Amino acid sequence: MQALVNKIWYHGHPLQWLLLPFSGLFALITAVRRSLFRLGIKSQTSLPVPVIVVGNITVGGSGKTPTVIYLIELLRAKGFNPGVISRGYGADIRGVRVVSTGASAAEVGDEPAMIVARTGVPMVVGSKRVEAAKTLISEFNVDVIICDDGLQHYALGRDIELVVIDGQRGLGNQHLLPAGPLREGAWRLEQVDFVVVNGGPANDGQFAMQLLPTEVRAVKGGAVNGGFDKTKPLIAMAGIGNPARFFDSLQAEGYQLALSHGFDDHQAYDKKQLCDLAKDFPLMMTEKDAVKCRDFAQENWWYLAVNAKLSPQFDEQLLNRLHDVVAAKQGNSHGIR
């Protein structure tokens, strides 16, 4: 099914035209919803600390999670104490839940489990992001909240909006769901504070981002390069929004791919499934996949983490905008505007 969807959204499959009436209905529903918030019929909650939303206008992965990790590290380096909230996709969460170090993907979602494993940042997940944010403020001494996804979650007030675009796939056929990948029209990019293009050329006013591979780590135990031989063929797998990006990056780094296999984003795995896939080959996966395989990982399973790289100009502009928000919120104890 995912393969057919990608053909419709990104490769001009004629089924897109049959789906366009449903896209018109989707456009109407989302326009009404935005109007309800704009007119104050539905309320938006502002918070006493700055909120940075990292999202996109397309369905599927675009590089939001590496961007969130980049922001965590940038803000910490500049003296801030950030916290993160997320929906926790793939997990059955009632209310809100604090993400503890070592939490499983089944409990909190794969991306939250990965973010906390990598950074140790205070993080709360839940479908109601306002409640998650309030919990984060009450239980941790955070002075900035980063919302992982949630650009269209308008109940949460936000001070800075950052959209990440897949530089390879762009906006696809530029149709709204379900005929295309768009959650909102391309016009939305004109309203946000920052547009980051992951792995492709950035237009004027946008910022290019690269995902740079780091060291190979063992899924079991996390050891760095513990006996991994880069010259031998391997099986590559990825359960992310754009698996081809991961496979291309492996080949660019000189890894020998005997087979590459893409899974659906947020897919759960089991031991037999992946042992059957790997056979006697080393198995290479993404960091997000690795957090779902820690409990049953084999000795020759590995993952390759990536780090986001953005320009000093991006850092400077984001920090300047953040300082302006902090100054505006001073003296406003409830954060209500």
NUVO-476915 format. One line per field, with one value per residue (C-alpha): residue number from 1; x, y, z. Coordinates in Angstrom, 2 decimals. Each point is the difference from the previous one (the first is absolute). Example, Ala and Ser with C-alpha at 12.3 -4.5 7.8 and 13.67 -1.06 7.14 Angstrom:
num: (1,2)
px: (12.30,1.37)
py: (-4.50,3.44)
pz: (7.80,-0.66)
***
This chain:
num: (1,2,3,4,5,6,7,8,9,10,11,12,13,14,15,16,17,18,19,20,21,22,23,24,25,26,27,28,29,30,31,32,33,34,35,36,37,38,39,40,41,42,43,44,45,46,47,48,49,50,51,52,53,54,55,56,57,58,59,60,61,62,63,64,65,66,67,68,69,70,71,72,73,74,75,76,77,78,79,80,81,82,83,84,85,86,87,88,89,90,91,92,93,94,95,96,97,98,99,100,101,102,103,104,105,106,107,108,109,110,111,112,113,114,115,116,117,118,119,120,121,122,123,124,125,126,127,128,129,130,131,132,133,134,135,136,137,138,139,140,141,142,143,144,145,146,147,148,149,150,151,152,153,154,155,156,157,158,159,160,161,162,163,164,165,166,167,168,169,170,171,172,173,174,175,176,177,178,179,180,181,182,183,184,185,186,187,188,189,190,191,192,193,194,195,196,197,198,199,200,201,202,203,204,205,206,207,208,209,210,211,212,213,214,215,216,217,218,219,220,221,222,223,224,225,226,227,228,229,230,231,232,233,234,235,236,237,238,239,240,241,242,243,244,245,246,247,248,249,250,251,252,253,254,255,256,257,258,259,260,261,262,263,264,265,266,267,268,269,270,271,272,273,274,275,276,277,278,279,280,281,282,283,284,285,286,287,288,289,290,291,292,293,294,295,296,297,298,299,300,301,302,303,304,305,306,307,308,309,310,311,312,313,314,315,316,317,318,319,320,321,322,323,324,325,326,327,328,329,330,331,332,333,334,335,336,337)
px: (0.00,2.79,1.64,-3.23,-0.46,3.51,-0.70,-3.15,1.59,3.48,0.02,-3.11,-2.16,-3.40,-1.93,0.73,-2.71,-2.63,0.89,-0.15,-3.68,0.93,2.88,-2.56,-1.99,3.17,0.81,-3.47,0.19,3.47,-0.93,-3.02,2.13,2.62,-2.78,-1.41,3.34,0.52,-3.44,0.52,-2.82,2.60,2.57,3.76,2.05,3.17,2.65,2.33,3.11,0.84,-1.37,1.82,-2.03,2.05,-2.39,-0.74,-2.85,0.45,-0.80,3.00,3.52,1.94,2.73,-1.88,1.56,3.65,-1.06,-1.49,3.23,1.99,-2.13,0.36,3.77,0.07,-2.21,1.95,3.25,-1.53,-1.08,-3.63,-1.64,-2.30,-2.67,-1.86,-3.60,-1.32,-3.08,1.79,-1.06,-0.19,-0.67,-3.32,0.23,-2.83,0.35,3.66,3.14,3.51,2.61,2.60,3.49,-0.21,-3.74,-1.11,-1.41,-3.16,-0.53,0.74,0.49,3.17,1.04,-0.41,1.91,2.78,0.15,0.27,2.49,2.22,-0.33,-1.55,-2.26,-3.12,-2.86,-3.75,-2.24,-3.76,-2.68,-0.92,3.16,-1.17,-0.31,3.38,1.56,-1.56,1.32,3.45,-0.04,-1.31,2.34,3.20,1.78,-0.22,0.17,-0.67,-2.38,0.67,-3.06,1.00,-2.61,-3.32,0.08,-3.71,-0.79,-1.33,-1.26,3.64,1.17,3.40,2.56,2.27,-1.02,2.65,-0.91,2.30,-0.30,1.44,2.40,-0.27,-3.77,-1.03,-3.77,-0.70,-2.89,-1.01,-3.51,-1.62,-0.80,-0.90,0.91,3.34,2.20,-0.95,-1.65,-0.24,0.61,3.39,-1.25,0.63,3.75,-0.41,-1.38,2.66,3.16,2.53,0.00,2.75,0.72,1.44,2.42,-0.81,0.41,-1.54,-1.76,0.46,-1.09,0.35,2.79,1.75,0.56,2.20,-0.23,3.54,0.63,1.81,1.66,-1.53,-1.37,-1.19,-3.75,0.72,1.85,0.79,3.74,1.76,1.38,0.15,1.43,-1.96,1.65,-1.03,1.41,-2.44,-3.48,-2.91,-3.78,-1.38,-3.45,-1.84,-3.43,-0.05,-1.94,2.51,2.03,1.77,1.81,1.59,1.00,1.51,2.01,1.40,1.12,1.52,2.04,1.32,-2.09,-0.69,-3.77,-0.95,-3.66,-1.97,-3.48,-2.31,-2.68,-2.90,0.78,-0.52,-0.33,0.54,2.47,0.50,3.07,-1.03,-0.97,3.41,2.00,-1.72,0.88,3.64,0.78,3.78,0.73,0.66,-3.19,0.28,-2.86,-0.77,0.27,-3.80,-0.30,2.64,-2.01,-2.75,2.41,2.11,-1.73,0.57,2.99,2.56,3.76,0.36,-2.76,1.19,-1.33,1.35,-1.00,-0.04,0.54,-1.68,2.23,-1.36,1.69,1.22,-2.48,-2.86,1.28,0.34,-3.46,-1.75,1.73,-0.79,-3.65,-0.03,1.50,-2.72,-2.66,1.54,0.05,-3.64,-1.10,1.75,-2.54,-2.79,-0.30,-2.78,1.42,-3.43,0.11)
py: (0.00,2.43,-0.61,0.89,3.11,1.16,-0.50,2.11,2.78,0.19,-1.69,1.25,-3.11,0.75,-1.10,3.45,1.47,-2.40,1.06,3.76,0.38,-1.43,2.48,2.77,-1.29,-0.16,3.60,1.13,-1.81,1.33,3.54,-0.04,-1.30,2.73,2.60,-1.21,0.66,3.31,1.27,-1.17,-2.55,-2.64,1.17,-0.08,-0.26,2.05,-0.99,2.00,-1.36,0.18,-2.80,-1.05,-2.26,-2.18,-1.39,-0.38,0.44,-3.43,-3.47,-2.19,0.55,3.06,0.17,1.51,-2.21,0.82,3.66,-0.29,-1.56,2.78,2.63,-1.73,0.10,3.57,1.34,-1.80,1.44,3.48,-0.47,-1.04,-3.01,-1.38,-2.66,-1.87,-1.06,-2.43,-1.96,-3.31,-1.66,-3.79,-0.17,-0.32,2.92,0.95,3.60,1.03,-1.91,1.07,-1.69,-1.60,-1.01,-3.51,0.22,-2.34,1.14,-1.98,2.10,3.49,-0.17,-0.61,3.62,1.04,-3.11,0.88,3.70,-0.74,-2.84,2.37,3.19,-0.75,3.02,0.39,-1.23,-0.58,-1.72,0.04,0.70,3.27,1.99,2.84,-2.43,-1.49,3.48,0.90,-3.23,0.76,3.45,-1.22,-2.99,1.31,3.33,0.65,3.47,-0.96,-2.63,-1.70,-1.66,-2.94,0.15,1.74,2.84,-0.62,-0.47,3.54,-0.42,0.41,3.58,0.35,2.77,-1.38,-2.28,-1.99,-2.17,-2.74,-0.96,-3.13,1.43,-3.05,-0.43,3.60,0.48,-2.84,0.66,2.96,-1.39,-0.20,-3.36,-2.56,0.84,1.40,0.11,3.49,0.59,3.70,1.91,1.34,3.46,-1.09,0.29,3.78,0.17,-1.90,1.46,-2.44,-2.44,-2.63,-2.12,-3.40,-1.30,2.28,3.56,2.75,2.97,3.60,0.33,-3.74,-1.89,-3.10,-2.91,-3.05,-3.27,-1.17,-3.66,-0.67,-3.18,-3.45,-1.37,-3.44,-0.16,-2.40,1.97,3.05,-0.64,2.13,-1.94,-3.17,-2.26,1.40,-0.56,2.64,-1.94,-2.93,-0.06,0.82,0.16,3.52,0.73,3.20,0.69,3.75,2.38,-0.16,-3.24,0.69,2.94,-2.35,-2.55,2.70,1.36,-3.46,-0.46,3.47,-0.95,-3.11,-2.69,-3.12,-0.59,-3.56,0.91,3.01,-0.32,2.88,-0.34,2.30,2.91,-0.85,-3.72,-2.41,-2.86,-3.48,-2.20,-2.64,2.58,1.67,-3.20,-1.30,3.23,0.06,-3.73,-0.24,3.57,2.94,2.06,3.80,2.26,3.56,1.28,0.23,-3.66,-0.99,1.20,-2.44,-2.93,0.39,-2.79,-2.72,1.29,-2.48,0.40,1.04,2.64,3.59,3.50,3.18,3.20,3.35,3.56,3.03,2.79,3.52,3.30,2.54,2.43,-2.30,-0.25,3.76,0.78,-2.64,1.12,3.66,-0.89,-2.05,2.83,2.31,-2.48,-0.32,3.78,0.25,-2.61,1.62,1.44,-2.10,-2.70,-1.91,0.18,1.04,2.41)
pz: (0.00,0.90,-3.38,-1.81,2.12,-0.87,-3.71,0.30,2.02,-1.49,-3.40,-1.82,0.27,-1.65,3.10,1.42,-2.23,1.35,3.53,-0.62,1.06,3.40,0.18,-0.55,2.95,2.09,-0.96,1.13,3.33,0.84,-1.07,2.31,2.83,-0.44,-0.13,3.31,1.66,-1.81,1.10,3.58,-0.12,0.74,2.54,-0.30,3.18,0.29,2.53,2.25,-1.74,-3.71,-2.17,-3.18,-2.27,-2.36,-2.61,-3.66,-2.45,-1.55,1.30,0.72,1.18,-1.04,2.64,2.94,2.66,-0.87,-0.07,3.49,1.27,-1.66,1.75,3.36,-0.29,-1.35,2.78,2.70,-1.35,0.32,3.62,-0.48,1.63,-2.71,0.29,-2.72,-0.53,-2.62,-0.98,0.50,-3.24,0.14,3.74,1.83,2.41,2.34,1.13,0.06,0.86,1.00,-2.20,2.25,-1.09,-1.42,-0.71,-2.76,-3.31,0.77,3.13,-1.31,-3.78,-1.99,-0.52,3.67,1.11,-2.42,0.95,3.73,-0.52,-2.01,2.06,3.40,-0.52,2.17,-2.19,0.34,-2.55,-0.48,-2.57,1.73,-0.45,2.23,2.92,-0.87,0.00,3.36,1.49,-1.37,1.61,3.35,0.40,-1.60,0.12,-3.75,-1.49,-3.66,-1.37,-3.33,-1.51,-2.20,-2.78,0.71,-2.53,-0.60,3.72,0.35,3.56,1.04,-0.22,-1.60,-0.15,-2.71,-2.86,-1.85,-3.01,-1.30,-3.68,-1.59,-2.56,-2.23,-0.10,0.63,0.13,-2.40,-2.39,2.26,0.55,3.41,1.58,-1.23,-3.62,1.17,3.09,1.22,3.35,-0.86,-3.20,-1.05,1.06,3.60,-0.56,-0.31,3.55,1.93,1.49,-1.46,-2.93,0.13,-3.08,0.81,-2.61,-2.89,-1.31,2.11,-1.54,1.15,3.61,0.63,1.75,-1.33,2.37,-0.41,1.92,0.67,0.92,3.27,1.24,-0.37,3.28,1.04,0.57,2.88,2.65,-2.10,-0.40,-2.62,-2.99,2.10,-2.66,-2.92,-3.39,-2.51,-2.94,0.33,-1.59,2.30,0.06,0.49,1.43,0.86,1.45,-0.55,-2.19,-2.87,0.24,-3.31,1.61,2.55,-2.62,-2.21,2.91,0.77,-3.59,-0.04,3.08,-1.75,1.68,-2.08,-0.16,-0.95,0.53,1.20,1.48,0.91,2.67,0.80,2.32,3.71,-0.79,2.87,-0.49,1.42,0.26,-2.55,-2.60,0.08,0.38,-3.13,-1.79,1.09,-0.29,0.45,-1.08,2.30,0.37,-0.17,1.10,1.01,3.55,0.17,-0.98,2.53,3.01,-1.02,-0.24,3.16,1.93,-2.60,-2.00,-1.33,0.17,-3.66,-0.04,-0.32,-0.36,-1.51,1.74,-1.79,1.20,-1.52,-1.25,-0.49,-0.71,2.57,-1.59,0.96,3.57,0.29,-1.38,2.09,3.20,-0.73,-0.53,3.20,2.05,-1.35,1.11,3.47,0.36,-1.10,2.53,2.95,2.39,-1.51,2.65,-1.74,-3.51,-1.35,-2.92)
***
